[in-house]
Amino acid sequence: MEAKKKLRCPLGIPGGIIAALIGLTGIIMNIVNFDTFNLIVSIALLLLAMPFVRVTMMVHGANDRLDIIEEHLKLNK
């Protein structure tokens, strides 16, 4: 039987991707409608969401590496 993996931040990556898509959709819609204030808000949402996804992915990778190191240490004892 496989050991269960730890649950890591289940909404981090999908939530960030959804926020980035909403920001991108808002940019396109506000360019078509010539609405400057909402265009600025949509650009800000996109610029906040994209690094959030990247940082979340980096944290997941680092946690996976730490799990592998911990397993190796447990096996060597």
C-alpha positions as CSV (number, residue, x, y, z in Angstrom):
1,M,0.0,0.0,0.0
2,E,1.3,3.4,-0.9
3,A,2.1,6.0,1.8
4,K,-0.1,9.1,1.5
5,K,1.6,12.3,0.6
6,K,1.3,15.3,2.8
7,L,-1.4,17.8,1.6
8,R,0.3,21.0,0.7
9,C,-1.6,24.2,0.2
10,P,-4.3,22.8,-2.0
11,L,-5.6,26.0,-3.4
12,G,-2.3,27.9,-3.9
13,I,-1.5,27.0,-7.5
14,P,-5.1,26.6,-8.9
15,G,-6.2,29.8,-7.0
16,G,-3.3,31.8,-8.4
17,I,-4.0,30.5,-12.0
18,I,-7.7,31.4,-11.7
19,A,-6.8,34.9,-10.4
20,A,-4.3,35.4,-13.3
21,L,-7.0,34.3,-15.8
22,I,-9.5,36.6,-14.3
23,G,-7.0,39.5,-14.5
24,L,-6.2,38.7,-18.1
25,T,-9.9,38.5,-19.0
26,G,-10.5,41.8,-17.2
27,I,-7.7,43.4,-19.2
28,I,-9.1,42.3,-22.5
29,M,-12.7,43.3,-21.6
30,N,-11.6,46.7,-20.3
31,I,-9.5,47.5,-23.3
32,V,-12.6,46.8,-25.5
33,N,-14.8,48.9,-23.3
34,F,-12.3,51.7,-22.8
35,D,-12.6,51.7,-19.0
36,T,-9.3,52.9,-17.5
37,F,-9.8,52.4,-13.8
38,N,-11.0,48.8,-14.1
39,L,-8.1,48.2,-16.6
40,I,-5.6,49.3,-13.9
41,V,-7.3,47.0,-11.3
42,S,-7.1,44.1,-13.7
43,I,-3.5,44.7,-14.5
44,A,-2.7,44.8,-10.8
45,L,-4.5,41.5,-10.2
46,L,-2.6,39.9,-13.0
47,L,0.7,41.2,-11.7
48,L,0.0,40.0,-8.2
49,A,-1.3,36.5,-9.3
50,M,1.6,35.5,-11.5
51,P,4.3,35.7,-8.9
52,F,2.0,34.1,-6.4
53,V,1.8,31.0,-8.6
54,R,5.5,30.9,-9.1
55,V,6.3,31.2,-5.4
56,T,3.8,28.5,-4.5
57,M,5.3,26.2,-7.0
58,M,8.8,26.9,-5.6
59,V,7.6,26.1,-2.1
60,H,6.0,22.8,-3.3
61,G,9.3,21.8,-4.9
62,A,11.3,22.7,-1.8
63,N,9.0,20.7,0.5
64,D,9.2,17.7,-1.8
65,R,13.0,17.9,-1.7
66,L,12.9,18.1,2.1
67,D,10.7,15.1,2.3
68,I,13.2,13.1,0.2
69,I,16.0,14.2,2.5
70,E,14.1,13.3,5.6
71,E,13.3,9.8,4.2
72,H,17.0,9.3,3.4
73,L,18.0,10.3,6.9
74,K,15.4,7.9,8.4
75,L,16.7,5.0,6.3
76,N,20.3,5.7,7.3
77,K,19.7,5.6,11.0
